[in-house]
Amino acid sequence: MKNGYIFINVAAYNEEDLLDTLSTAFSKANNPDNVYAGVVMQYTDNNFPDLSIFKNVKYIKNNEMVGLGLGVARGLASTLYDGEEYYLQIDAHTVFKKDWDIKLINNLNNIRKIADKPIISTYVPYYYRDRVSGQKLTMAQNEDWEGEYPNWSLVSKDSPEAIGMEDQEKYKMFVYGIEALNSPAAARAKFENADYEKHYLISGHFLFTLGSFVNDVKYDPQLAYHEENVIAMLAWTRGYRIFNIKDHVLWTREMYTMGRDVPNSWKQKYLEKNEKGISFRDKVVAGTLRNKQILTGQILGEYGSPTIELLNEYEKVSGIDYKKFYKDLNNIVEQTGDKFPAAKALYDLEKSLNA
């Protein structure tokens, strides 16, 4: 094992911020020589960024129009892991803060006093690019990249109260119309009497843990999108415990709401099909069904819970009832038809495969 070293998993699809991300990862680290990155670069125009300027970066290239999918790309990036003591997963549009590496290591080692295999993960403060100028700004609309902002805890979307959304129709559209997944939502962290707090979900754009995670928790090759919705369960049922921390160590980019979209992002190409007739939409809906199959115990083993008993235990301690969530989803589709597009797409795909 490479003691003290950190491996960063990065997946990029037509990503305009990749060089900035890697640059701040190394320049803001206290020990940059101990930081290594594995990058899957997917650029449909073959205009791949030159990563040779970074000495500690390995990469894999892909130029398919309909990319691998985020979950599959992260799994491929993890194959570049080479025994580093620590593992960090981020999005390819990230800004790091000064001394992020030692802050994360110190926090993880502190939490190891109460948990043998801790994971630090949450939604982090965001930055965006101005729609007109392209300027990078923090969520406070300034350039104070070392400023302090609170992190959030992660809660389930299985009730309006959990995510502070009292309007029932707005809630249903948010949960069933956009994703059809019981995926994480943000809640203000409390940090009562500690510098960390336990929760039961993870964020794909910020996950820090021990390097053993790469061997213990496998990325499902059939789960192209929404893999973060199952990774928490996979990790917990293999002995990992998940925490948020007070320290703010990085930013992730917000798109589609405040700032401008990345040109040629996968969401802009959502309905385009490849030579096999497969679109990003097809991969997203298939990933949604794979989520349901894993989280309701239809799939066990390497890409699911080791046993149904452990899955039931995870549901009990986390308070997340996946079976009820998907039962409610099916009932809503049968009552409302295509009112909630994501739920209807999942319902139709599952029905067609079971016909």
C-alpha positions as CSV (number, residue, x, y, z in Angstrom):
1,M,0.0,0.0,0.0
2,K,1.1,3.6,-0.8
3,N,0.7,5.1,2.7
4,G,-0.4,8.7,2.7
5,Y,-1.2,8.7,-1.0
6,I,-4.6,9.7,-2.4
7,F,-6.2,8.4,-5.6
8,I,-8.7,10.7,-7.3
9,N,-11.4,9.1,-9.6
10,V,-12.5,11.5,-12.3
11,A,-15.0,10.9,-15.1
12,A,-15.4,13.6,-17.8
13,Y,-17.8,13.8,-20.8
14,N,-17.1,16.8,-23.1
15,E,-16.0,18.5,-19.9
16,E,-14.7,22.1,-20.2
17,D,-13.5,22.3,-16.6
18,L,-11.3,19.2,-16.5
19,L,-7.9,21.0,-16.6
20,D,-9.1,23.5,-13.9
21,T,-10.2,20.6,-11.7
22,L,-6.9,18.8,-11.9
23,S,-4.9,22.0,-11.6
24,T,-6.6,22.9,-8.3
25,A,-6.3,19.3,-7.0
26,F,-2.6,19.5,-7.3
27,S,-1.9,23.2,-6.6
28,K,-4.1,23.4,-3.5
29,A,-2.9,20.1,-2.0
30,N,-0.5,20.3,0.9
31,N,1.4,17.2,-0.4
32,P,0.8,17.3,-4.2
33,D,3.4,14.6,-4.8
34,N,1.1,12.2,-2.9
35,V,-1.9,12.9,-5.1
36,Y,-2.6,10.7,-8.1
37,A,-5.6,10.8,-10.5
38,G,-7.3,8.3,-12.8
39,V,-9.3,10.0,-15.5
40,V,-11.8,8.7,-18.1
41,M,-11.9,11.3,-20.8
42,Q,-14.9,11.1,-23.1
43,Y,-14.7,13.8,-25.8
44,T,-16.9,13.3,-28.9
45,D,-14.9,15.6,-31.1
46,N,-11.6,13.9,-30.3
47,N,-10.4,17.2,-28.8
48,F,-8.9,15.7,-25.7
49,P,-7.3,18.0,-23.1
50,D,-3.5,17.5,-22.7
51,L,-3.0,15.8,-19.4
52,S,0.7,15.4,-19.8
53,I,1.2,18.6,-17.9
54,F,0.4,16.6,-14.8
55,K,2.9,14.0,-13.7
56,N,0.6,12.0,-11.5
57,V,-2.3,11.5,-13.9
58,K,-3.3,8.3,-15.8
59,Y,-6.2,8.3,-18.2
60,I,-8.4,6.4,-20.6
61,K,-9.9,7.9,-23.8
62,N,-13.3,7.4,-25.3
63,N,-14.9,9.3,-28.2
64,E,-18.3,7.6,-28.5
65,M,-21.2,10.1,-29.0
66,V,-23.4,8.3,-26.5
67,G,-20.8,7.9,-23.8
68,L,-20.2,5.1,-21.3
69,G,-22.4,6.7,-18.7
70,L,-21.2,8.2,-15.5
71,G,-21.4,5.1,-13.4
72,V,-19.6,3.0,-15.9
73,A,-17.0,5.7,-16.5
74,R,-16.3,5.9,-12.7
75,G,-15.9,2.1,-12.6
76,L,-13.4,2.3,-15.5
77,A,-11.5,5.1,-13.8
78,S,-11.3,3.0,-10.7
79,T,-9.2,0.4,-12.6
80,L,-6.4,3.0,-12.7
81,Y,-6.2,2.8,-8.9
82,D,-2.7,1.5,-7.8
83,G,-2.7,0.9,-4.1
84,E,-3.1,4.4,-2.8
85,E,-4.1,4.5,0.9
86,Y,-7.0,6.8,0.3
87,Y,-9.7,7.1,-2.4
88,L,-11.5,10.3,-3.5
89,Q,-14.3,10.4,-6.1
90,I,-15.3,13.8,-7.6
91,D,-17.0,15.3,-10.6
92,A,-14.8,16.7,-13.4
93,H,-15.9,20.2,-12.6
94,T,-14.5,20.7,-9.1
95,V,-12.5,23.5,-7.4
96,F,-10.4,22.4,-4.4
97,K,-9.6,24.5,-1.4
98,K,-6.1,25.0,0.2
99,D,-4.9,21.9,2.1
100,W,-7.9,19.8,1.1
101,D,-5.8,16.7,1.3
102,I,-4.6,16.9,4.9
103,K,-8.0,18.1,6.0
104,L,-9.7,15.1,4.5
105,I,-7.1,12.6,5.9
106,N,-7.2,14.2,9.4
107,N,-11.0,14.0,9.4
108,L,-11.1,10.4,8.2
109,N,-8.5,9.3,10.8
110,N,-10.5,11.1,13.5
111,I,-13.7,9.2,12.5
112,R,-11.8,5.9,12.4
113,K,-11.8,6.1,16.2
114,I,-15.4,5.1,16.0
115,A,-15.8,3.4,12.6
116,D,-13.3,1.0,11.1
117,K,-14.2,1.8,7.5
118,P,-15.6,5.4,7.3
119,I,-16.7,7.2,4.2
120,I,-16.9,11.0,4.1
121,S,-19.5,12.1,1.6
122,T,-22.1,14.8,1.1
123,Y,-23.4,17.5,-1.2
124,V,-20.8,20.4,-1.2
125,P,-21.2,24.1,-1.8
126,Y,-21.4,24.9,-5.5
127,Y,-19.9,27.3,-8.0
128,Y,-21.3,28.2,-11.4
129,R,-20.2,29.9,-14.7
130,D,-22.0,33.1,-15.6
131,R,-24.3,32.5,-18.6
132,V,-22.9,35.5,-20.4
133,S,-19.3,35.9,-19.4
134,G,-18.5,32.4,-18.5
135,Q,-16.8,33.7,-15.3
136,K,-16.5,31.2,-12.4
137,L,-18.3,32.4,-9.3
138,T,-19.1,30.8,-6.0
139,M,-22.7,30.4,-4.8
140,A,-22.3,33.8,-3.1
141,Q,-21.6,35.3,-6.5
142,N,-18.0,36.1,-5.7
143,E,-14.5,34.6,-6.3
144,D,-13.7,33.8,-2.6
145,W,-12.6,30.2,-3.2
146,E,-11.3,29.9,0.3
147,G,-14.5,31.1,2.0
148,E,-16.4,29.0,4.5
149,Y,-19.8,27.6,3.6
150,P,-21.8,24.9,5.5
151,N,-22.0,21.4,4.1
152,W,-25.2,19.6,4.0
153,S,-26.4,16.2,5.3
154,L,-28.0,13.8,2.9
155,V,-31.6,12.6,3.4
156,S,-33.9,10.4,1.4
157,K,-36.5,11.9,-1.0
158,D,-39.1,9.4,0.3
159,S,-41.3,12.1,2.0
160,P,-42.0,15.8,1.5
161,E,-41.0,16.5,5.1
162,A,-37.6,15.0,4.6
163,I,-36.7,17.5,1.9
164,G,-38.8,20.5,3.0
165,M,-41.2,20.5,0.2
166,E,-44.8,20.9,1.4
167,D,-46.5,21.4,-1.9
168,Q,-47.6,17.9,-2.9
169,E,-47.7,18.4,-6.6
170,K,-44.3,20.1,-6.7
171,Y,-42.9,17.2,-4.6
172,K,-44.4,14.6,-6.8
173,M,-42.9,16.2,-9.9
174,F,-39.6,16.5,-8.3
175,V,-39.4,12.9,-7.2
176,Y,-41.5,11.1,-9.8
177,G,-41.3,13.4,-12.8
178,I,-37.6,14.1,-13.0
179,E,-35.8,11.1,-11.6
180,A,-38.1,8.3,-10.3
181,L,-35.4,7.5,-7.8
182,N,-35.2,7.7,-4.0
183,S,-31.9,9.5,-4.4
184,P,-30.2,11.8,-1.9
185,A,-31.5,15.3,-1.1
186,A,-29.8,18.0,1.0
187,A,-30.7,19.0,4.5
188,R,-28.8,21.5,6.7
189,A,-26.3,19.7,8.8
190,K,-26.5,20.1,12.6
191,F,-23.1,18.8,13.9
192,E,-24.3,18.5,17.4
193,N,-21.2,18.1,19.8
194,A,-18.9,16.8,17.0
195,D,-17.1,17.8,13.8
196,Y,-18.9,15.2,11.9
197,E,-22.3,13.5,11.7
198,K,-23.5,10.1,10.5
199,H,-25.9,9.7,7.6
200,Y,-26.7,6.8,5.2
201,L,-26.4,8.2,1.7
202,I,-23.5,9.3,-0.5
203,S,-22.9,12.0,-3.1
204,G,-21.2,10.9,-6.4
205,H,-19.4,14.3,-6.6
206,F,-17.7,14.0,-3.2
207,L,-16.7,10.6,-1.7
208,F,-13.6,10.2,0.4
209,T,-12.6,6.9,2.0
210,L,-9.9,4.2,2.3
211,G,-8.4,2.7,-0.8
212,S,-9.9,-0.7,0.2
213,F,-13.2,0.7,-1.1
214,V,-12.1,0.0,-4.7
215,N,-11.9,-3.7,-4.0
216,D,-14.9,-3.9,-1.6
217,V,-17.5,-1.9,-3.6
218,K,-17.8,-2.7,-7.2
219,Y,-19.2,-0.4,-9.9
220,D,-21.9,-2.2,-11.8
221,P,-21.2,-2.3,-15.5
222,Q,-25.0,-2.3,-16.1
223,L,-25.6,0.8,-14.1
224,A,-24.6,3.6,-16.4
225,Y,-26.4,6.3,-14.5
226,H,-27.6,7.0,-10.9
227,E,-25.0,4.7,-9.4
228,E,-24.8,7.0,-6.3
229,N,-28.2,5.8,-5.3
230,V,-26.9,2.3,-4.7
231,I,-23.3,2.8,-3.7
232,A,-24.3,3.9,-0.2
233,M,-26.2,0.6,0.3
234,L,-23.4,-1.5,-1.2
235,A,-20.8,0.2,1.1
236,W,-22.9,0.0,4.2
237,T,-23.7,-3.7,3.8
238,R,-19.9,-4.3,3.4
239,G,-19.1,-2.6,6.7
240,Y,-18.6,1.0,5.7
241,R,-20.2,3.8,7.6
242,I,-21.0,7.2,6.1
243,F,-20.3,10.7,7.6
244,N,-20.5,14.3,6.8
245,I,-17.8,16.7,8.1
246,K,-17.8,20.4,9.1
247,D,-14.7,21.2,7.0
248,H,-15.5,22.6,3.6
249,V,-12.7,21.3,1.2
250,L,-14.0,21.6,-2.3
251,W,-16.7,23.1,-4.6
252,T,-18.7,21.4,-7.4
253,R,-20.1,23.1,-10.4
254,E,-23.9,23.8,-10.6
255,M,-25.3,23.7,-14.1
256,Y,-28.8,23.9,-15.7
257,T,-30.2,26.3,-13.1
258,M,-28.0,29.4,-12.3
259,G,-25.1,28.9,-14.7
260,R,-24.6,27.9,-18.3
261,D,-24.6,24.4,-19.4
262,V,-21.4,22.7,-20.7
263,P,-21.5,22.8,-24.5
264,N,-22.3,19.3,-25.8
265,S,-23.0,17.9,-22.4
266,W,-24.8,14.6,-22.2
267,K,-28.0,16.3,-21.2
268,Q,-27.9,18.5,-24.3
269,K,-27.5,15.3,-26.3
270,Y,-30.1,13.4,-24.3
271,L,-32.2,12.1,-27.2
272,E,-29.5,11.5,-29.8
273,K,-28.9,7.9,-30.7
274,N,-25.7,6.1,-31.4
275,E,-25.2,3.6,-34.2
276,K,-26.9,0.9,-32.2
277,G,-30.0,3.1,-31.7
278,I,-29.3,3.7,-28.0
279,S,-29.6,7.2,-26.5
280,F,-28.6,8.7,-23.3
281,R,-32.2,8.6,-22.3
282,D,-32.3,4.8,-22.8
283,K,-29.2,4.5,-20.5
284,V,-30.7,6.7,-17.9
285,V,-34.0,4.8,-17.8
286,A,-32.2,1.4,-17.8
287,G,-30.1,2.7,-14.8
288,T,-33.3,3.7,-13.0
289,L,-34.6,0.2,-13.4
290,R,-31.3,-1.3,-12.3
291,N,-31.5,0.8,-9.2
292,K,-35.0,-0.5,-8.4
293,Q,-33.8,-4.1,-8.9
294,I,-30.8,-3.7,-6.6
295,L,-32.5,-1.7,-3.9
296,T,-35.5,-3.9,-3.6
297,G,-33.4,-7.1,-3.3
298,Q,-34.0,-8.6,-6.7
299,I,-30.3,-8.5,-7.3
300,L,-27.9,-9.7,-4.6
301,G,-24.2,-10.5,-4.6
302,E,-21.4,-8.6,-6.2
303,Y,-23.5,-5.7,-7.4
304,G,-26.1,-5.8,-4.7
305,S,-26.4,-6.5,-1.0
306,P,-24.5,-9.7,0.0
307,T,-27.7,-11.0,1.6
308,I,-31.3,-9.9,1.8
309,E,-30.9,-9.7,5.6
310,L,-28.2,-7.1,5.3
311,L,-30.4,-5.1,2.9
312,N,-33.2,-5.2,5.3
313,E,-30.9,-4.1,8.1
314,Y,-29.7,-1.1,6.0
315,E,-33.3,-0.1,5.3
316,K,-34.1,-0.3,9.0
317,V,-31.2,1.8,10.3
318,S,-31.4,4.3,7.4
319,G,-35.2,4.6,7.6
320,I,-35.5,4.3,3.9
321,D,-38.2,1.9,2.6
322,Y,-37.3,1.3,-1.0
323,K,-40.1,-1.3,-1.5
324,K,-42.7,1.2,-0.4
325,F,-41.2,3.9,-2.6
326,Y,-41.4,1.9,-5.7
327,K,-44.9,0.6,-4.9
328,D,-46.1,4.2,-4.5
329,L,-44.4,5.1,-7.8
330,N,-46.2,2.3,-9.6
331,N,-49.5,3.3,-8.1
332,I,-49.0,6.9,-9.1
333,V,-48.3,5.9,-12.7
334,E,-51.4,3.7,-12.9
335,Q,-53.5,6.6,-11.5
336,T,-52.0,9.5,-13.6
337,G,-50.6,7.9,-16.8
338,D,-47.8,10.0,-18.3
339,K,-48.1,13.0,-15.9
340,F,-44.8,12.2,-14.3
341,P,-42.4,11.3,-17.2
342,A,-39.5,9.6,-15.3
343,A,-41.8,7.4,-13.3
344,K,-43.8,6.4,-16.5
345,A,-40.5,5.6,-18.4
346,L,-39.4,3.3,-15.6
347,Y,-42.9,1.7,-15.4
348,D,-43.0,1.1,-19.1
349,L,-39.5,-0.4,-19.3
350,E,-40.1,-2.8,-16.5
351,K,-43.5,-3.8,-17.9
352,S,-42.0,-4.4,-21.4
353,L,-39.2,-6.6,-20.0
354,N,-41.7,-8.6,-17.9
355,A,-44.2,-9.1,-20.8
